[in-house]
């Protein structure tokens, strides 16, 4: 399966290209040409869709709900600006560099370029809303309120990341991780895409509320899936991890002993699905069940993705996020009865 098998996504892929063109225009208007590298949008549509899967998904949801094209472009640019701010911040916190803007600064100047990403995308966020006021899409009071609400929604997400700087010393229960950690960097991170539409689109507010809750559940599920990928590294970095928690509080005696060895300095050499198979399978089933519940809410909101295609998309996301090998644990009957909600295990 590829993203482009879902033909309904193709219009949103094209819309996202328009979003990026707008962002590049804002960049050229903000920064002198000497600081910019030549750039062009990738011509491979599959690779482009893979790199922007959730940005494209948000645009498709907006379209399905009935948001007009001009405001979809506005929200797309807002989302891209938020994504750029988050990416620049993650670069600094994780000492890495993922590029979203073609900046012509020394290759080794990754911290400075990350700071520039944050500064530039923040300006784009304000610029695009100023233009929306001039075009009559929202009034000055709405602009100020949307800007304020986006910032207020971002702060707790960053605040959670701040609590993990320097490492954590306690392993929280699975329920506590969901309630105090993944609610921010999983569920609420994706919900940022619905802050502005929920404040502006009064004619489809109920559908947006349903979609907002659906995307929250998908975000929670994806963060848990990422924890499967990051299991060993999170132990080294002393970061919260749902699988680590599930092994500690719900794993077999053998799994718990293996975890204690890792926590006291042993090296993780076995694939996680081999060393902790029962816990990996349990966590994976909960995550997939949660994601399916989220996609069901999106369908209720008017999105066209049914259960069968949702299953295919989730399998695709496993491969995209580097845990495709775990698909060997996928049940043949595609039956997932567990979610991340307490009490849902059979």
C-alpha positions as CSV (number, residue, x, y, z in Angstrom):
1,X,0.0,0.0,0.0
2,X,1.2,3.5,-0.7
3,X,-0.4,6.8,0.3
4,X,-1.3,7.4,-3.3
5,X,-3.5,4.3,-3.4
6,X,-5.9,6.5,-1.4
7,X,-6.9,8.6,-4.4
8,X,-8.9,11.0,-2.2
9,X,-5.6,12.3,-0.8
10,X,-4.3,13.5,-4.1
11,X,-6.1,16.9,-4.1
12,X,-4.7,17.5,-0.6
13,X,-1.2,16.6,-1.8
14,X,-1.6,19.3,-4.4
15,X,-3.0,21.8,-1.8
16,X,0.0,21.2,0.4
17,X,2.3,22.1,-2.5
18,X,0.5,25.4,-2.6
19,X,1.1,25.8,1.1
20,X,4.8,25.3,0.7
21,X,4.9,27.7,-2.2
22,X,3.2,30.3,0.0
23,X,5.8,29.6,2.8
24,X,8.7,30.0,0.3
25,X,7.2,33.3,-0.9
26,X,7.0,34.5,2.7
27,X,10.6,33.5,3.2
28,X,11.7,35.4,0.1
29,X,9.9,38.5,1.4
30,X,11.4,38.2,4.9
31,X,15.0,37.2,4.3
32,X,17.5,38.7,1.8
33,X,18.3,36.5,-1.2
34,X,21.9,36.0,-0.2
35,X,20.8,33.9,2.8
36,X,18.7,31.5,0.7
37,X,19.7,28.4,-1.2
38,X,18.1,27.6,-4.5
39,X,15.1,25.2,-4.0
40,X,12.4,23.4,-5.8
41,X,9.6,21.2,-4.5
42,X,10.3,17.5,-5.0
43,X,8.8,16.0,-8.1
44,X,8.3,12.5,-6.6
45,X,4.7,12.6,-5.3
46,X,5.0,9.6,-3.1
47,X,8.1,10.8,-1.4
48,X,6.5,14.2,-1.0
49,X,3.4,12.7,0.6
50,X,5.5,10.5,2.9
51,X,7.4,13.5,4.2
52,X,4.2,15.5,4.8
53,X,1.7,12.8,5.6
54,X,0.0,14.5,8.6
55,X,0.0,18.0,7.0
56,X,-1.7,16.5,4.0
57,X,-4.1,14.5,6.2
58,X,-5.2,17.7,8.0
59,X,-6.0,19.4,4.7
60,X,-8.0,16.4,3.6
61,X,-10.0,16.5,6.8
62,X,-10.7,20.2,6.4
63,X,-11.9,19.6,2.9
64,X,-14.2,16.7,3.9
65,X,-15.7,18.8,6.7
66,X,-16.5,21.5,4.2
67,X,-14.0,24.3,4.9
68,X,-13.5,26.5,1.8
69,X,-10.2,26.3,-0.2
70,X,-9.0,29.8,0.7
71,X,-9.2,29.0,4.4
72,X,-7.7,25.6,4.0
73,X,-4.7,27.3,2.5
74,X,-4.6,29.7,5.5
75,X,-4.8,26.8,8.0
76,X,-2.2,24.8,6.0
77,X,0.3,27.7,6.3
78,X,-0.5,28.1,10.0
79,X,0.1,24.3,10.5
80,X,3.3,24.5,8.5
81,X,4.5,27.4,10.6
82,X,3.7,25.5,13.8
83,X,5.5,22.5,12.5
84,X,8.5,24.6,11.7
85,X,8.6,26.1,15.2
86,X,8.3,22.6,16.7
87,X,11.0,21.2,14.4
88,X,13.4,24.0,15.2
89,X,12.8,23.5,18.9
90,X,13.3,19.7,18.7
91,X,16.5,20.3,16.7
92,X,17.9,22.3,19.6
93,X,16.7,19.9,22.3
94,X,17.8,16.8,20.6
95,X,21.0,18.2,19.1
96,X,20.0,17.3,15.5
97,X,19.1,19.2,12.4
98,X,16.0,18.6,10.3
99,X,15.7,21.3,7.6
100,X,12.4,22.8,6.6
101,X,13.7,26.0,5.0
102,X,16.5,26.4,2.4
103,X,18.8,28.6,4.5
104,X,22.3,29.4,3.1
105,X,24.4,29.4,6.3
106,X,27.4,27.3,7.0
107,X,26.7,23.6,7.0
108,X,28.0,23.1,10.6
109,X,25.9,26.0,11.9
110,X,23.0,23.7,12.8
111,X,22.0,25.5,16.1
112,X,21.9,28.9,14.5
113,X,19.8,27.5,11.6
114,X,17.4,25.9,14.0
115,X,17.1,29.3,15.8
116,X,16.4,30.9,12.4
117,X,13.7,28.3,11.7
118,X,11.9,29.3,15.0
119,X,12.2,33.0,14.3
120,X,11.2,32.8,10.7
121,X,8.2,30.5,11.2
122,X,7.0,32.6,14.0
123,X,7.0,35.6,11.7
124,X,5.2,33.6,9.0
125,X,2.5,32.7,11.5
126,X,1.8,36.3,12.2
127,X,2.2,37.4,8.6
128,X,-0.3,34.9,7.2
129,X,-2.9,36.0,9.7
130,X,-2.3,39.6,9.0
131,X,-2.9,38.9,5.3
132,X,-6.1,37.0,6.3
133,X,-7.4,40.1,8.0
134,X,-6.7,42.2,4.9
135,X,-8.5,39.6,2.8
136,X,-11.6,39.6,5.1
137,X,-11.2,36.0,6.2
138,X,-11.1,37.0,9.8
139,X,-11.2,40.3,11.8
140,X,-8.5,41.8,13.9
141,X,-9.9,40.5,17.2
142,X,-10.1,37.0,15.8
143,X,-6.5,37.2,14.6
144,X,-5.3,38.2,18.1
145,X,-7.3,35.5,19.8
146,X,-6.2,32.8,17.4
147,X,-2.5,33.8,17.8
148,X,-2.9,33.8,21.6
149,X,-4.7,30.4,21.7
150,X,-2.1,28.7,19.5
151,X,0.7,30.0,21.8
152,X,-1.2,28.9,24.9
153,X,-1.7,25.4,23.4
154,X,2.0,25.1,22.5
155,X,3.4,26.0,25.9
156,X,2.3,22.8,27.8
157,X,3.7,20.7,25.0
158,X,7.1,22.4,25.4
159,X,6.7,22.3,29.2
160,X,6.4,18.5,29.2
161,X,9.6,18.3,27.1
162,X,11.3,20.6,29.6
163,X,10.5,18.1,32.5
164,X,12.6,15.4,30.6
165,X,15.7,17.6,30.1
166,X,18.5,16.0,31.9
167,X,16.6,12.7,32.2
168,X,13.9,11.4,34.5
169,X,14.4,9.2,37.6
170,X,11.1,7.4,38.0
171,X,9.2,5.1,35.7
172,X,5.6,6.2,35.7
173,X,2.7,3.8,35.3
174,X,1.2,3.4,31.8
175,X,-1.8,5.4,32.9
176,X,0.3,8.2,34.3
177,X,2.5,8.4,31.2
178,X,-0.7,8.8,29.0
179,X,-2.2,11.4,31.4
180,X,0.9,13.5,32.0
181,X,3.3,12.9,29.1
182,X,1.7,11.6,25.9
183,X,-1.4,13.8,26.3
184,X,1.0,16.7,25.5
185,X,3.6,15.4,23.0
186,X,1.2,13.0,21.4
187,X,-2.4,13.9,21.4
188,X,-2.3,17.7,22.0
189,X,0.6,18.1,19.5
190,X,-1.7,17.0,16.6
191,X,-4.6,18.9,18.0
192,X,-2.7,22.2,17.2
193,X,-4.0,21.8,13.7
194,X,-7.5,22.4,14.9
195,X,-7.0,25.4,17.2
196,X,-7.6,28.0,14.5
197,X,-10.4,26.2,12.6
198,X,-12.4,25.5,15.8
199,X,-12.3,29.3,16.5
200,X,-13.2,30.5,13.0
201,X,-15.3,27.8,11.3
202,X,-18.6,28.2,13.2
203,X,-20.7,26.5,10.5
204,X,-19.0,23.2,11.0
205,X,-18.0,23.5,14.6
206,X,-19.6,20.1,15.7
207,X,-17.7,18.2,13.0
208,X,-14.5,20.0,13.9
209,X,-15.0,19.0,17.6
210,X,-15.4,15.4,16.6
211,X,-12.3,15.5,14.3
212,X,-10.3,17.2,17.1
213,X,-11.0,14.4,19.4
214,X,-10.3,11.8,16.7
215,X,-6.9,13.3,15.9
216,X,-6.1,13.5,19.6
217,X,-6.5,9.7,19.9
218,X,-4.5,9.1,16.7
219,X,-1.7,11.4,18.2
220,X,-1.7,9.4,21.4
221,X,-1.4,6.1,19.5
222,X,1.4,7.4,17.3
223,X,3.4,8.5,20.3
224,X,3.1,5.0,21.8
225,X,4.2,3.5,18.4
226,X,7.2,5.8,18.5
227,X,8.0,4.5,22.0
228,X,8.3,1.0,20.4
229,X,11.0,2.4,18.1
230,X,12.7,4.5,20.8
231,X,12.7,1.8,23.6
232,X,16.4,1.3,24.0
233,X,17.4,4.9,23.3
234,X,14.9,6.2,25.8
235,X,16.4,4.0,28.5
236,X,19.8,5.4,27.7
237,X,18.5,9.0,27.7
238,X,16.2,8.4,30.7
239,X,13.1,9.6,28.9
240,X,9.5,8.5,29.6
241,X,8.5,5.5,27.4
242,X,5.2,3.7,27.4
243,X,6.7,0.3,26.6
244,X,9.3,0.6,29.4
245,X,6.4,1.4,31.7
246,X,4.3,-1.5,30.4
247,X,7.1,-3.9,30.9
248,X,7.8,-2.7,34.5
249,X,4.1,-2.7,35.6
250,X,2.5,-5.3,33.3
251,X,5.3,-7.5,31.9
252,X,6.2,-11.1,32.6
253,X,8.8,-11.9,35.3
254,X,11.4,-12.6,32.6
255,X,10.7,-9.3,30.9
256,X,10.9,-7.3,34.1
257,X,14.3,-8.9,34.9
258,X,15.6,-8.0,31.4
259,X,14.4,-4.5,31.9
260,X,16.2,-4.2,35.3
261,X,19.4,-5.3,33.6
262,X,19.0,-2.6,31.0
263,X,18.3,0.0,33.6
264,X,21.5,-0.9,35.4
265,X,23.7,-0.6,32.4
266,X,23.3,-3.7,30.3
267,X,23.4,-3.2,26.5
268,X,20.2,-3.9,24.5
269,X,21.3,-6.2,21.7
270,X,18.1,-8.2,21.0
271,X,15.3,-6.7,18.8
272,X,12.7,-5.3,21.1
273,X,10.0,-7.6,19.7
274,X,12.2,-10.6,20.6
275,X,13.3,-9.6,24.1
276,X,9.9,-8.2,25.2
277,X,7.5,-9.9,22.8
278,X,4.5,-10.1,25.1
279,X,4.6,-6.5,26.2
280,X,5.4,-5.3,22.6
281,X,2.3,-7.2,21.4
282,X,0.1,-5.8,24.1
283,X,1.3,-2.2,23.6
284,X,1.0,-2.5,19.8
285,X,-2.6,-3.8,20.0
286,X,-3.5,-1.0,22.4
287,X,-2.0,1.6,20.1
288,X,-3.6,0.3,16.9
289,X,-7.0,0.0,18.7
290,X,-6.6,3.6,19.8
291,X,-5.7,4.8,16.3
292,X,-8.7,2.9,14.9
293,X,-11.0,4.6,17.4
294,X,-9.6,7.9,16.4
295,X,-10.2,7.3,12.7
296,X,-13.7,6.2,13.5
297,X,-14.3,9.6,15.0
298,X,-12.9,11.3,11.9
299,X,-15.3,9.2,9.8
300,X,-18.1,10.3,12.1
301,X,-17.0,13.9,11.5
302,X,-17.4,13.4,7.7
303,X,-13.9,12.2,6.7
304,X,-14.0,9.6,4.0
305,X,-11.5,7.0,5.5
306,X,-13.4,3.9,6.6
307,X,-12.1,1.1,8.9
308,X,-10.5,-0.9,6.1
309,X,-8.5,1.9,4.7
310,X,-7.7,3.1,8.3
311,X,-6.1,-0.3,9.0
312,X,-4.1,0.0,5.8
313,X,-2.9,3.5,6.6
314,X,-1.9,2.4,10.2
315,X,0.1,-0.5,8.8
316,X,1.8,2.0,6.4
317,X,2.6,4.4,9.3
318,X,4.3,1.5,11.1
319,X,6.7,1.2,8.2
320,X,7.1,4.9,7.8
321,X,8.0,5.3,11.5
322,X,10.6,2.5,11.4
323,X,8.7,-0.3,13.1
324,X,7.5,-2.2,10.0
325,X,9.1,-5.4,11.5
326,X,6.5,-5.4,14.2
327,X,3.8,-6.1,11.6
328,X,4.6,-9.7,12.1
329,X,2.7,-9.4,15.4
330,X,-0.4,-8.0,13.5
331,X,-3.4,-10.3,14.0
332,X,-4.5,-12.1,10.9
333,X,-8.2,-11.3,11.6
334,X,-7.4,-7.5,11.9
335,X,-9.2,-7.6,15.2
336,X,-8.1,-5.0,17.8
337,X,-10.3,-4.9,20.9
338,X,-7.9,-3.0,23.2
339,X,-7.3,0.8,23.2
340,X,-5.2,3.0,25.5
341,X,-8.1,3.7,27.7
342,X,-8.0,2.0,31.2
343,X,-10.2,-1.0,31.4
344,X,-10.3,-1.8,27.7
345,X,-8.0,-4.9,27.9
346,X,-10.0,-8.1,27.6
